[in-house]
Amino acid sequence: MHLSRFFLLLASFILVINGCSSLKIALESTPENTATENTATENTAHENTIAEDTVPEPSQNVEKVVFYFLYSTGCPHCINAKPFVESLSKKYPQVEFRLLEVTGSEENKYIYYAKIKKLGITSTGVPLFVIGKNYKLGFDESKKSEIEDMIKKALQTEPKEKNL
């Protein structure tokens, strides 16, 4: 347990020194098969069982397009992106937004690695925005329209996929 905390502190230190776009999150062990995640309002948490290479499903019976915002609290780009993601959640209520802080949660870190593996992402870092089979890595003002376009495209064309 102490080794796990050490790696989390080390990852946070690397984030501050190198910047969040080059952060490679240390994953020393696979977390238990449960995941806690926050909705865009972060008022409720959902616990879902996950199998290897899968991620939790929407908590409601009705299928929704799911948007993942994977971030770190120590990342300045993530801090700037969070209000933007929260505004998108209000603009697109038909989309389920999942905000997952990855450096302080083994469960969210596991989801992060499952996502990058499924999507074939070779350069890791935060923030990571995922919807369907599309993703954007990193954040600045110029990416806002690209991220919103991902949502629009998913609402028009993407099948509501499970386990991605």
N, C-alpha and C positions, 0 to 999 in steps of 0.2 A: 504494500500500500504506500509506503514511504517512497519507493522507487517511482511509482506512478505520479505522485505529487512532484517529485524532482523533475520528471520529464515535462510535466505541465509548466513548471516554472522555467525550465530551460527553453521550452517552445516560446513562452511569453518574452523571455529575454532576447531570443533570436529575432522575434517579431519587432521589438523595439530597435534593435541594432541594425537589422537588415531591411526593414520595411515589410509590410504585410504581403506584398505581391510575390515575394520570394520565400515566404514562410513555408516550410515543410513540417507539418505537424507530426510530432513524434508519437507513433502508435506502438507502444511496447506490448500491449496485450489486448485481446479482443474482449470488449465489455460483455456483460451478461446480455441475454437475448431480450432485453426490454429497452424501449426508447422513450425519453421524455422530450416533448417539443412544445413550443409556444406558438399560439396563433398570433396574428399581426397585432392584436390588442394586448397580448401577453397576459390575459387575465385567467386563462385556464390552461391546464396541462393535460395532455393525453398520454396514456401509456398503452403501447401496442407491442405485441410480441413480434420479433423479426427473426427470420431465418437468414442463413448466410447468403450474401449477395442480394438481399431484398431490403426494402425500406417500408416503413409503416404506411398503411392505407389511410385515406381520409376517415375521420372519426364518425362521419355521418353516413347513413345508408344510401343517400343520393350521391352518385359519383360526381365529382367536381374536377376541374382542371386544378392541379396542385402546383404552386410556385414555391420553390425552396430558396431561402436566403440564408446561406451559411456564412457565419461571420465570427469575428473575435472582438471582445470588448477592448482589447489593447491596440486595435488596428485603426489608425485615423481615417482610412478610406471606408472602413466598415461603419465607423461612427457617423461619417457624412452620408453614407448610403441608407442608414436605418430610417430616417424621417421620410426619405423618398419612397422606400418600400412601404412604409405605413400609409403614405398618401395613395399609393397604388392600391392598397387593400381596400381603401374607402371608394376609390374610383371603379374598382372591379369586384363587386361583392360576390359575383358568381364564381370567383376563383378562390380556392382555399390557400391562404398564405401561411407558410410554416417558417418561423424565424428560429434558427438553430445556432446557438453559441457553441462553437466547437472546441475551444481551448479549455473550458472549464467543465466539460461533460464528456465522459467516456462514451456514453450512448450516442450523443450527437456526433462525436468524432467518428464513431463506427458508421453512422449514416453518411457522413462526409466521404469516407473512404469507399463505401459501397457505391455512391454516386460517381465518383471519379473513375472507379473501375468500370462500371456499366457504360459510362459515356466515353471511355477511352481517353480521358484527359491525362496528358503526360506531364504538364507543368502544374504543380499544386500551389495553392495560395488562397487567400481570402481577400475580399468577399467573393463568394461564388453564388451566382444566380442560376437556378435551374428550373426549367418548365418543359415537361415532356422530354424530348430528345435534344433540346437546345439549351445552351448555357452561355454565360458571359463570366469571365474571370477578371476581377479588378473593378474599380469604380472611379469615375470622374464625371464631370458635367457632360462630357461628350457621349457617355454611354447611356445616359438617361433615356434617350429616344430609342436606342437599340434594345434596351431592356423592356420598355413598354411595347415595342414592336413584337418582341417575343411573345408577350401576353396576348396581343391582338391576333397573332398568327395561330397560337395555340387554341384560342377560342373559336377560330374559324375552321381550322384544318386538323389539328392534332386530335387523335383519338384519346379518350380519357384512359390512359394506361395505368395498369396496376403494377406494383413492384418496380417502379422506376423513379 
